[in-house]
Amino acid sequence: MSSALRKPWPRPLRRGQAMVEYVTIAAAFLGFTVLSWPYLVQMIDALGKYFSSLYYIIQSPLP
């Protein structure tokens, strides 16, 4: 029997699995961002104050 007459092996049906995983991960990132937004703003403000005070201490004329 020639290779042109043989039928290919049946493939398992996995339709939509990658899309479901993509949507799940995207929804998790979006949900985390929305729920933690106020906390992230406070953390960024605190980091800015920390670096401002650090540079103030470094540039201080006192030893």
ZAKOLLO-460151 format. One record per residue: z, y, x of N, C-alpha, C in turn; residue number from 0. Coordinates in steps of 0.2 Angstrom, whole numbers, plus 5000, padded with zeros to 4 digits. Example, Ala and Ser with C-alpha at 12.3 -4.5 7.8 and 13.67 -1.06 7.14 Angstrom:
REM ZAKOLLO-460151
5039 | 4972 | 5066 | 5039 | 4978 | 5062 | 5039 | 4984 | 5066 | 0
5035 | 4989 | 5064 | 5036 | 4995 | 5068 | 5039 | 5000 | 5064 | 1
***
This chain:
REM ZAKOLLO-460151
5000 | 4994 | 5004 | 5000 | 5000 | 5000 | 5000 | 5006 | 5004 | 0
4996 | 5011 | 5003 | 4995 | 5017 | 5007 | 5001 | 5022 | 5006 | 1
5002 | 5026 | 5010 | 5007 | 5031 | 5009 | 5006 | 5036 | 5004 | 2
4999 | 5037 | 5002 | 4997 | 5042 | 4997 | 4999 | 5039 | 4990 | 3
4999 | 5032 | 4989 | 5001 | 5029 | 4983 | 5008 | 5028 | 4981 | 4
5012 | 5029 | 4986 | 5019 | 5028 | 4985 | 5022 | 5034 | 4982 | 5
5027 | 5033 | 4978 | 5030 | 5038 | 4974 | 5036 | 5040 | 4979 | 6
5038 | 5047 | 4979 | 5043 | 5049 | 4983 | 5050 | 5047 | 4980 | 7
5055 | 5047 | 4984 | 5062 | 5045 | 4982 | 5064 | 5050 | 4977 | 8
5067 | 5047 | 4972 | 5070 | 5052 | 4967 | 5076 | 5056 | 4970 | 9
5075 | 5063 | 4968 | 5080 | 5067 | 4971 | 5086 | 5068 | 4966 | 10
5092 | 5069 | 4968 | 5098 | 5070 | 4964 | 5097 | 5077 | 4961 | 11
5098 | 5078 | 4955 | 5098 | 5085 | 4951 | 5104 | 5089 | 4953 | 12
5103 | 5094 | 4956 | 5108 | 5099 | 4958 | 5106 | 5106 | 4956 | 13
5104 | 5107 | 4950 | 5101 | 5114 | 4949 | 5107 | 5118 | 4947 | 14
5106 | 5124 | 4950 | 5111 | 5129 | 4949 | 5118 | 5129 | 4953 | 15
5119 | 5124 | 4957 | 5125 | 5124 | 4960 | 5126 | 5130 | 4965 | 16
5121 | 5132 | 4969 | 5121 | 5137 | 4973 | 5123 | 5144 | 4970 | 17
5119 | 5145 | 4964 | 5120 | 5151 | 4960 | 5127 | 5151 | 4957 | 18
5130 | 5146 | 4955 | 5137 | 5146 | 4952 | 5142 | 5148 | 4958 | 19
5141 | 5145 | 4964 | 5145 | 5146 | 4970 | 5144 | 5154 | 4972 | 20
5138 | 5156 | 4972 | 5137 | 5163 | 4973 | 5141 | 5168 | 4968 | 21
5140 | 5167 | 4962 | 5143 | 5171 | 4957 | 5151 | 5170 | 4957 | 22
5153 | 5164 | 4958 | 5161 | 5164 | 4959 | 5163 | 5168 | 4965 | 23
5160 | 5167 | 4971 | 5162 | 5171 | 4976 | 5162 | 5179 | 4975 | 24
5156 | 5181 | 4972 | 5155 | 5188 | 4971 | 5160 | 5191 | 4966 | 25
5162 | 5187 | 4961 | 5167 | 5189 | 4956 | 5173 | 5189 | 4959 | 26
5175 | 5185 | 4964 | 5181 | 5185 | 4967 | 5182 | 5191 | 4971 | 27
5177 | 5193 | 4975 | 5177 | 5199 | 4979 | 5177 | 5205 | 4975 | 28
5174 | 5205 | 4970 | 5174 | 5211 | 4965 | 5181 | 5212 | 4962 | 29
5183 | 5206 | 4960 | 5190 | 5206 | 4956 | 5196 | 5208 | 4961 | 30
5195 | 5206 | 4967 | 5200 | 5208 | 4972 | 5200 | 5215 | 4974 | 31
5194 | 5218 | 4975 | 5193 | 5225 | 4976 | 5195 | 5229 | 4970 | 32
5194 | 5227 | 4964 | 5196 | 5232 | 4959 | 5203 | 5231 | 4958 | 33
5206 | 5226 | 4959 | 5214 | 5225 | 4958 | 5218 | 5228 | 4963 | 34
5215 | 5228 | 4969 | 5219 | 5230 | 4975 | 5217 | 5237 | 4977 | 35
5212 | 5241 | 4973 | 5210 | 5247 | 4976 | 5216 | 5253 | 4977 | 36
5221 | 5253 | 4972 | 5226 | 5258 | 4974 | 5230 | 5257 | 4980 | 37
5231 | 5250 | 4981 | 5235 | 5248 | 4987 | 5231 | 5249 | 4993 | 38
5224 | 5248 | 4993 | 5220 | 5250 | 4999 | 5220 | 5257 | 5000 | 39
5220 | 5261 | 4995 | 5220 | 5269 | 4996 | 5226 | 5271 | 5000 | 40
5232 | 5268 | 4998 | 5238 | 5270 | 5001 | 5239 | 5267 | 5008 | 41
5236 | 5261 | 5009 | 5236 | 5258 | 5016 | 5232 | 5263 | 5021 | 42
5226 | 5265 | 5018 | 5222 | 5269 | 5022 | 5225 | 5276 | 5024 | 43
5228 | 5279 | 5019 | 5232 | 5285 | 5020 | 5238 | 5284 | 5025 | 44
5241 | 5279 | 5024 | 5247 | 5277 | 5029 | 5244 | 5276 | 5036 | 45
5238 | 5273 | 5037 | 5235 | 5272 | 5043 | 5233 | 5279 | 5046 | 46
5231 | 5283 | 5042 | 5229 | 5290 | 5045 | 5235 | 5294 | 5047 | 47
5241 | 5293 | 5043 | 5247 | 5297 | 5045 | 5250 | 5294 | 5052 | 48
5249 | 5287 | 5052 | 5251 | 5284 | 5058 | 5248 | 5286 | 5065 | 49
5241 | 5286 | 5064 | 5237 | 5289 | 5070 | 5238 | 5296 | 5071 | 50
5239 | 5300 | 5066 | 5240 | 5307 | 5067 | 5247 | 5308 | 5071 | 51
5252 | 5304 | 5069 | 5259 | 5305 | 5073 | 5258 | 5302 | 5080 | 52
5254 | 5297 | 5081 | 5253 | 5294 | 5087 | 5250 | 5299 | 5092 | 53
5245 | 5302 | 5090 | 5241 | 5307 | 5094 | 5246 | 5313 | 5095 | 54
5250 | 5315 | 5090 | 5255 | 5320 | 5091 | 5260 | 5319 | 5097 | 55
5262 | 5313 | 5097 | 5267 | 5311 | 5102 | 5263 | 5310 | 5109 | 56
5257 | 5308 | 5109 | 5254 | 5307 | 5115 | 5252 | 5314 | 5118 | 57
5250 | 5319 | 5114 | 5249 | 5326 | 5116 | 5255 | 5330 | 5117 | 58
5261 | 5328 | 5116 | 5267 | 5332 | 5116 | 5268 | 5334 | 5123 | 59
5270 | 5340 | 5125 | 5271 | 5342 | 5132 | 5278 | 5340 | 5134 | 60
5282 | 5337 | 5130 | 5289 | 5334 | 5132 | 5288 | 5327 | 5135 | 61
5291 | 5325 | 5140 | 5290 | 5318 | 5142 | 5294 | 5313 | 5138 | 62
***
